[in-house]
Amino acid sequence: MRAKDRVGQRGERLAEAYLDTIGFTVLDRNWRGVGGELDLVALDGDVLVAVEVKARSSWAFGHPFEAVDGAKLARIVRLAAAWARENGQLKRARRVDVVAVTGIGRTDTPLIEHLRGVA
């Protein structure tokens, strides 16, 4: 497995554990739909949240949040609607959050940052 993939998988596990500690309920992981994948699908109370996880070992190539542009957000919104339709959750309010995990492999406690409602 490539180092980049290991960082990504660890980042997703850390993001999921973080979401659990703040009261989210993770419903799905790495769901694949037409045209892409949702890293995590969770409930924050009654709101369905598509969570994009960006994991990096450092900020050498910019902050992880910078990797989530308008095209990526549009794809996540489209995929979240497909997930909701497939899972009978169309009537739920939806939003997109981004969780950045940095310092993976460089520190024992990576930094986790959470942006709510980016789309």
BELRA-V881192 format. One record per pair of residues at least 4 apart in sequence whose C-alpha atoms are under 7 Angstrom apart, sorted by the first residue. I is the first residue (numbers start at 1). J is the second residue. Records with the same first field share a line. If there is no record, write none. Layout:
I: J  J
//
This chain:
1: 5  6
2: 6
3: 7
4: 8
5: 9
6: 10
7: 11  55  56  104
8: 12  55
9: 13
10: 14
11: 15  55  101
12: 16  53
13: 17
14: 18
15: 19  99
16: 20
17: 21
18: 22
19: 23  24
20: 24  25
24: 42  43  44
25: 42  43  44
26: 40  41  42  43
27: 41  42
28: 40  41  42
29: 39  40  41
30: 37  38  39  40
31: 37  38  39
32: 36  37  38
33: 37  79
38: 50  52  76  79
39: 51  52  53
40: 50  51  52
41: 49  50  51
42: 48  49  50
43: 47  48  49
44: 48  49
47: 92  93  94
48: 92  93  94  95
49: 94  95  96  97
50: 80  95  96  97
51: 96  97  98  99
52: 97  98  99
53: 98  99  100
54: 64  99  100  101
55: 64  100  101  102
56: 64  101  102  103  104
57: 102  103  104  105  106
58: 102  103
59: 63
62: 66
64: 100
65: 100
68: 72  73
69: 73
70: 74
71: 75
72: 76
73: 77  119
74: 78
75: 79
76: 80
77: 81
78: 82
79: 83
80: 84
81: 85
82: 86
83: 87
84: 88  89  90
85: 89  90
95: 117  119
96: 116  117  118  119
97: 115  116  117  118
98: 114  115  116
99: 112  113  114  115
100: 112  113  114
101: 110  111  112  113
102: 110  111  112
103: 107  110  111
104: 110
//
